[in-house]
Amino acid sequence: MCSGAKSTNHGTSNRENLLKLKDLGYSPYLTNISIFTSFDRTRYELEPPKSRKRPRKRYAPCEIQFLPAVDDLVEPAHYENFTQFSLNYILKEEVPGNGFFEPLFGGHQSLQDREETYHAKDQTLHCGFVRGTNDYPSTGFDLDANDRRYMATCHVAVSSCIFGSSDYLRRPTKSRIGSYAKKNVCFVMFMDELTLATLSSEGHMPDENGFVGLWRIVVVKNLPYKDMRRAGKVPKFLSHRLFPSAMYSIWLDSKLRLHADPMLIIEYFLWRKKAEYAISMHYDRSCVWEEVLQNKRLNKYNHAAIDEQFHFYQSDGLVKFNASQLPVLPSYVPEGSFIVRAHTPMSNLFSCLWFNEVNRFTSRDQLSFAYTYLKFTRMNPGKPIHLNMFKDCERRAIAKLFHHRTNETTDPLPANLRLGKTSVQG
């Protein structure tokens, strides 16, 4: 009886101790615990619990060999050797014969029209800023006349945007911007009236000339899309439309702070690489299939809309990225927050094509980049677009990354995307 009672007491004591250990974070299983009962004593041999969290990847900047000074810059003559042709843009669409017509900023591009625009040739195409007849209101992205005049004088432009008060104002690091760039480069921040009011209340009030630091604040009225992310694609892709006299432009997302001189950036990513378009690879993914899964996993967009776009692209030749088969690009997924462009015909046409995909399908431009580029090069043999897809660590070296003010949410479906079999019909 007594020995039995002792055994029961030891068992109860052991169970109580195990529960205490469990509360302290140790496993309730005995894989890392050895229990010895001898002479009314209990001894434990413990190992600290192993974290189940996966180690977080860290991405660091890498060194860039910029020229020591802007004084050493010489614009190369080979830019005249890039593919030359003439582009014009559809500015107005007329009411069709049936009388029903809703003007859209991106226009009403049929699939047949879309197919033709992929040819690098003299043409007139849809590329945003399409108006209806005089009887219809503006389709959006309305700018003040003074801002338009200022932008028309820009020969080199650095631009970004904040819509829907989604971010803080990140001023370029002045100590890294040379005196030549401060005098000759246009720094333009597009924002809506809500963002302007928010930033002004936080002390970022434009001066009498419309500047906050280096940024010239340009207020956009009547945004063309309810989806703020889609509205942001207008200044991102259509800098050649917004800055008609510019020869070069740099786009950076509002989550980035410019940390290098724009002229040195242009020399390094374009001139030195003999490129007319430069964009970085994604830091973690290289295949569109992976990007599709990630967008769904994080609920970045309506899943049915993603599937429709993805299936359409596969039916038109999009294949998986395979590094062992010498792919056309080092990655099929870009980190699109930083783009450096020469405003050449091929660069301008590619930008229009990419914008039209974002206008037709989802606003997740990383889903449409590879398809647009591969189709563009496939349909223009002998007319290459000289694209420099650089390492993400280089992007991190020229722009400091911050978090957005607000968390991203799933976008509403675009008005021009109708799910079902008829959604991509011309």
C-alpha positions in Angstrom: 0.0 0.0 0.0 2.7 2.5 1.1 4.9 1.7 -2.0 1.9 2.0 -4.2 1.1 5.3 -2.6 4.6 6.5 -3.1 4.5 5.5 -6.8 1.3 7.4 -7.3 2.7 10.5 -5.7 5.8 10.4 -7.8 3.7 10.0 -11.0 1.5 13.0 -9.9 4.6 15.1 -9.2 6.2 14.2 -12.5 3.0 15.2 -14.4 2.8 18.5 -12.5 6.4 19.2 -13.3 5.9 18.4 -17.0 2.9 20.8 -17.1 5.1 23.5 -15.5 7.7 22.8 -18.1 5.1 23.0 -20.9 4.0 26.4 -19.6 7.6 27.6 -19.8 7.7 26.7 -23.5 9.2 23.2 -23.4 7.8 20.4 -25.4 5.1 18.3 -23.6 6.7 15.2 -25.2 9.7 13.5 -23.6 12.0 13.7 -26.6 14.3 16.2 -24.9 13.6 15.2 -21.2 14.9 12.3 -19.3 13.2 11.5 -15.9 14.9 9.5 -13.3 13.2 8.5 -10.0 15.5 7.2 -7.3 15.4 7.6 -3.6 12.4 9.9 -3.8 14.3 12.3 -6.1 13.5 13.4 -9.7 16.1 14.7 -12.1 15.5 16.4 -15.5 18.0 16.9 -18.3 16.7 19.7 -20.5 17.4 21.3 -23.9 16.0 24.7 -24.8 13.0 24.6 -27.1 13.9 25.1 -30.8 12.0 27.9 -32.6 9.6 26.8 -35.2 9.9 30.1 -37.1 11.7 30.0 -40.4 14.8 32.3 -40.4 13.9 35.5 -42.2 15.9 36.3 -45.3 18.0 39.4 -45.2 18.7 41.4 -48.4 21.5 43.9 -48.3 22.7 46.5 -50.8 25.8 45.9 -52.9 28.4 48.4 -54.0 27.9 50.3 -57.2 30.9 51.8 -59.0 29.4 55.2 -59.9 31.6 57.7 -61.6 33.3 60.0 -59.0 31.5 63.1 -60.3 28.9 64.4 -62.7 31.6 66.4 -64.4 32.9 63.2 -65.9 29.6 62.4 -67.7 29.5 62.1 -71.5 26.3 61.1 -73.1 27.0 58.3 -75.6 26.4 58.7 -79.3 25.0 55.2 -79.7 21.5 56.2 -78.5 20.9 57.3 -82.1 21.5 53.7 -83.2 18.5 52.3 -81.3 15.5 51.2 -83.3 13.8 54.3 -84.8 10.1 54.7 -85.7 7.3 57.2 -85.0 4.7 56.8 -82.3 1.5 58.8 -82.0 -1.3 58.4 -79.5 -5.1 58.1 -79.7 -6.3 61.2 -78.0 -10.1 61.0 -78.6 -12.6 58.2 -79.3 -15.9 58.9 -81.0 -19.3 57.5 -80.1 -19.9 54.2 -81.8 -22.9 53.6 -84.1 -25.1 52.1 -81.4 -25.0 55.3 -79.4 -23.8 53.7 -76.1 -20.4 55.0 -75.1 -18.5 55.5 -71.8 -15.2 57.3 -72.2 -12.4 55.5 -70.5 -8.9 56.8 -69.7 -7.3 53.7 -71.3 -9.7 53.8 -74.2 -11.6 50.9 -75.8 -8.8 48.8 -77.4 -10.0 45.7 -79.2 -7.9 42.5 -79.1 -7.1 43.0 -82.8 -5.9 46.5 -82.1 -3.9 45.3 -79.1 -2.2 42.6 -81.3 -1.1 45.2 -83.9 0.4 47.5 -81.3 3.1 45.0 -80.4 4.8 45.6 -83.8 7.6 48.1 -83.6 6.6 50.4 -86.4 5.1 53.8 -87.2 1.7 53.7 -85.6 -1.0 55.5 -83.6 -2.0 53.5 -80.5 -3.8 53.6 -77.1 -1.5 54.8 -74.3 -3.8 56.4 -71.7 -5.1 60.0 -71.7 -7.9 59.1 -74.1 -10.8 61.5 -74.0 -14.4 61.3 -75.2 -16.0 63.9 -77.4 -16.7 67.4 -76.1 -20.1 66.3 -74.8 -18.4 63.9 -72.2 -16.5 64.8 -69.1 -12.7 64.3 -68.7 -11.6 60.7 -68.2 -9.2 61.7 -65.5 -5.7 62.6 -64.4 -6.4 66.3 -64.8 -3.4 68.6 -64.1 -3.2 72.3 -63.6 -2.0 74.3 -66.6 1.0 75.7 -64.7 2.1 72.2 -63.8 1.8 71.1 -67.4 4.0 73.9 -68.6 6.6 73.1 -65.9 6.7 69.4 -66.9 7.0 70.3 -70.6 10.3 72.0 -69.8 11.9 68.9 -68.2 14.7 67.1 -70.0 15.4 64.7 -67.2 12.7 63.8 -64.8 12.5 61.9 -61.5 9.0 61.1 -60.5 6.9 59.3 -57.9 3.3 59.4 -56.6 1.2 59.1 -53.5 -2.6 58.6 -54.0 -5.2 58.0 -51.3 -2.8 59.2 -48.5 -1.1 55.8 -48.7 2.4 56.9 -47.9 4.6 59.4 -46.2 6.7 61.9 -48.3 10.2 60.6 -48.7 12.6 63.4 -49.6 15.7 62.6 -51.7 18.9 62.5 -49.7 20.1 66.0 -50.5 23.7 65.3 -49.7 23.8 62.6 -52.4 22.3 64.9 -55.1 24.8 67.0 -57.0 24.4 70.7 -57.8 23.9 69.9 -61.5 20.9 67.6 -60.8 19.4 70.0 -58.3 19.4 72.7 -61.0 18.7 70.6 -64.2 16.6 67.6 -63.1 12.9 67.8 -62.4 11.8 66.0 -59.2 8.0 65.6 -59.5 5.7 64.1 -56.9 2.2 63.4 -58.1 -0.5 63.3 -55.4 -4.3 63.7 -55.0 -5.9 66.4 -52.9 -6.5 64.0 -50.0 -2.8 63.2 -49.8 -1.8 66.9 -50.1 -4.1 67.8 -47.2 -2.7 64.9 -45.0 0.9 65.8 -45.8 0.3 69.5 -45.2 -1.1 68.8 -41.8 2.1 66.9 -41.0 4.3 69.9 -41.9 5.0 69.2 -45.6 3.4 72.3 -46.9 4.5 73.3 -50.5 6.1 76.7 -50.7 4.9 79.5 -53.0 6.5 77.7 -56.0 4.9 74.4 -55.2 8.0 72.7 -53.8 8.6 70.6 -50.7 12.4 70.3 -50.7 13.4 69.0 -54.1 10.0 67.7 -54.9 7.7 69.8 -57.1 4.2 68.8 -55.9 1.8 68.2 -58.7 -1.8 67.7 -57.7 -3.8 65.3 -59.8 -7.6 65.8 -59.8 -10.2 63.3 -61.0 -8.1 60.1 -60.8 -9.0 57.8 -63.7 -9.4 54.7 -61.5 -11.0 54.0 -58.1 -8.1 51.6 -57.4 -5.3 53.8 -56.1 -2.7 51.2 -57.2 -3.9 51.2 -60.8 -4.0 55.0 -60.8 -0.3 55.0 -59.8 0.5 53.1 -63.0 -0.1 56.3 -65.0 3.0 58.2 -63.8 4.9 54.9 -63.4 4.6 53.8 -67.0 3.6 56.9 -68.9 6.4 59.4 -68.1 7.0 59.9 -71.8 3.4 61.2 -72.0 3.7 63.4 -68.9 7.1 64.8 -69.7 6.9 65.2 -73.5 10.4 66.9 -73.8 12.2 64.5 -71.5 15.0 62.4 -72.8 15.4 60.3 -69.6 13.3 59.6 -66.6 13.6 57.7 -63.3 10.6 56.3 -61.5 10.7 55.3 -57.8 7.9 54.0 -55.7 6.8 56.2 -52.8 8.1 53.7 -50.3 11.6 54.5 -51.5 13.9 57.4 -50.7 16.3 58.3 -53.5 19.9 57.9 -52.2 22.0 58.7 -55.3 22.4 61.3 -57.9 20.0 60.9 -60.9 22.6 61.6 -63.5 25.0 59.0 -62.1 22.1 56.5 -62.0 21.4 57.2 -65.7 25.1 56.8 -66.6 25.5 53.6 -64.7 22.3 51.7 -65.6 21.7 53.0 -69.1 24.8 54.6 -70.8 27.4 52.2 -69.4 25.2 49.1 -70.1 24.1 50.4 -73.6 20.5 50.1 -72.5 17.4 52.1 -73.0 15.3 50.6 -70.2 16.5 49.4 -66.8 14.6 47.6 -64.1 15.7 45.3 -61.2 15.1 41.6 -60.8 12.8 40.6 -57.9 14.7 39.8 -54.7 13.1 36.4 -54.2 11.1 35.2 -57.2 11.9 34.7 -60.9 8.9 32.8 -62.3 5.5 34.2 -63.0 3.9 31.0 -61.6 5.5 31.8 -58.3 4.3 35.4 -58.5 0.7 34.2 -59.2 0.8 31.9 -56.1 2.2 34.7 -53.9 -0.4 37.2 -55.0 -3.1 34.7 -54.1 -1.5 33.7 -50.9 -1.4 37.3 -49.7 -4.8 38.2 -51.3 -3.2 41.0 -53.3 -6.0 40.8 -55.9 -9.2 39.0 -56.8 -8.2 35.4 -57.4 -10.6 34.9 -60.3 -9.2 38.0 -62.1 -5.6 36.7 -61.6 -6.6 33.3 -63.0 -8.2 34.9 -66.0 -5.2 37.0 -66.8 -2.8 34.1 -66.2 -4.7 31.6 -68.3 -4.9 34.2 -71.2 -1.1 34.7 -71.0 -0.4 31.0 -71.1 -2.7 30.5 -74.1 -0.6 33.2 -75.8 2.8 31.6 -75.2 3.9 32.5 -71.6 6.1 29.7 -70.3 7.8 29.0 -66.9 11.1 30.6 -66.2 13.9 28.0 -66.6 17.4 29.3 -65.8 19.0 26.2 -67.3 17.6 26.9 -70.7 19.3 30.4 -71.2 16.1 32.4 -70.8 15.6 35.7 -72.6 15.8 37.6 -69.3 17.7 36.8 -66.0 14.3 36.8 -64.3 10.6 36.9 -65.4 9.6 38.8 -62.3 10.8 42.4 -61.7 11.0 44.4 -58.6 9.1 47.3 -60.3 9.6 50.0 -57.7 12.6 51.5 -59.5 12.7 52.1 -63.3 15.3 54.0 -65.3 14.4 54.9 -68.9 15.6 56.6 -72.0 12.7 57.9 -73.9 13.5 56.1 -77.1 10.7 54.7 -79.5 11.2 51.1 -78.2 11.2 52.1 -74.6 8.1 54.3 -75.1 6.3 51.6 -77.0 7.1 48.9 -74.4 5.9 51.3 -71.6 2.6 51.8 -73.5 2.2 48.0 -74.0 2.8 47.3 -70.3 0.4 50.0 -69.3 -2.3 48.6 -71.6 -2.0 45.2 -70.0 -2.4 46.7 -66.5 -5.4 48.7 -67.8 -7.0 45.6 -69.4 -6.3 43.0 -66.6 -5.2 43.3 -63.0 -3.1 46.1 -61.6 -0.4 43.7 -60.4 2.2 44.7 -63.0 4.7 42.0 -62.0 2.2 39.5 -63.5 2.3 41.2 -66.9 5.9 42.2 -67.3 7.4 39.0 -68.7 4.4 38.3 -71.0 4.6 41.9 -72.4 8.4 41.7 -72.9 8.5 38.2 -74.4 5.6 38.9 -76.8 7.2 42.2 -77.7 10.6 40.7 -78.6 9.0 37.7 -80.3 7.0 39.9 -82.6 10.0 42.1 -83.5 12.9 39.9 -84.6 15.8 42.1 -85.5 14.5 45.0 -83.5 15.6 44.4 -80.0 14.7 46.5 -77.0 17.9 47.0 -75.0 16.8 46.2 -71.5 19.1 46.0 -68.5 17.6 43.8 -65.8 19.9 44.5 -62.9 20.4 42.9 -59.5 18.0 43.9 -56.6 21.0 44.6 -54.4 21.9 47.5 -56.7 18.4 48.9 -56.3 18.8 48.8 -52.6 22.1 50.7 -52.9 20.4 53.7 -54.6 17.1 53.9 -52.8 16.3 53.3 -49.1 13.2 51.2 -48.5 10.5 52.1 -46.0 7.1 50.6 -45.2 3.9 52.0 -46.7 1.8 54.1 -44.4 -1.2 51.8 -44.8 -1.4 48.0 -45.4 -2.2 46.8 -48.9 -5.7 45.4 -49.4 -7.3 43.4 -52.1 -8.2 45.6 -55.0 -11.7 45.8 -56.4 -12.2 44.4 -59.8 -11.6 47.0 -62.6 -14.6 48.2 -64.5 -13.2 47.0 -67.8 -12.6 43.4 -66.5 -15.6 41.2 -66.9 -15.0 37.7 -65.5 -16.1 34.9 -67.8 -15.5 33.8 -71.4 -16.2 37.2 -72.8 -13.9 39.2 -70.6 -11.0 39.4 -73.1 -12.9 39.6 -76.3 -12.1 42.5 -78.5 
